[in-house]
Amino acid sequence: MSSIVTFIGWNDSCKAELVSKVVTHLQDMGYSVAVIKSSVEAGALFDTPGTDTARYKEAGAESVMFVGPDQMVLQTTNRGLSLRTLAHRYFPDADIVIGEGFKSARKIPKIEVCRNPEQMLRNEVHGVIAVVTDLTDIAGDYIFRLGESLEVAQFIEKRFLSGRNKGIERAALLVNGHQVPLKDFVQESLAGTVQGFINSLKLVDDITEIELRIKIMK
């Protein structure tokens, strides 16, 4: 499954500019990158009023997807899924998923972008592994300047992507939309059992991936 890291910081910290450059660097290195942005703004419009998809949403459709020859756009309700679950559900094939925001995300490594010493977050949130700043009196193991987007990308590559085929998850489990961590031997057991069952059906000759969804009937 995809590696995940998120960039946190206040709105005036230049997060988006840095993330955009880091994404470009990682793409240039040959990695596939997905980005998930968090916002506190409600009611943001992503469609043009009067279009078919806008009308379907206004008619009460919970989710609407637009599929064009070069892109797909999905609008759906926020079900409160975690960043990790969103990444695994929508971008399982990306080498890395980069978040912008999600400072309260549990067990997700974070890179803080800070330009104001009074707005430092690393002492308030868990999981800050690096700081990007133009301040000169910030100490720590991994401190980068705002102009060092390439160095930040190289840090991400070394930390999350080098040898990414080693220890890769064989199976991921989502229950009610939330990921349940599985130890390696549980992944092997679950994957082997399901694959053995599918093989016995003799439906597909070359199996590379299996997706299984179970609905619990009450």
Buried (B, 14 or more C-beta within 10 A) or exposed (E): BBBBBBBBBBEEBBBBEBBEBBBBBBEEBEBEBBBBBBEEEEEEEEBEEEEEBBEBBEEEEEEBEBEEEEEEEEBEEEEEBBBBBBBBEBBBEBBBBBBBBBBEBEEBBBBBBBBEEEEBBBEEBEBBBBBBBEBEEBEEEBBBEBEBBBBBBBBBBEBBBEEBEEEEBBBBBBEEEEBEEBEEEBBEBBBEEEBEEBEEEEEEEEEEEEEEEEEEEE
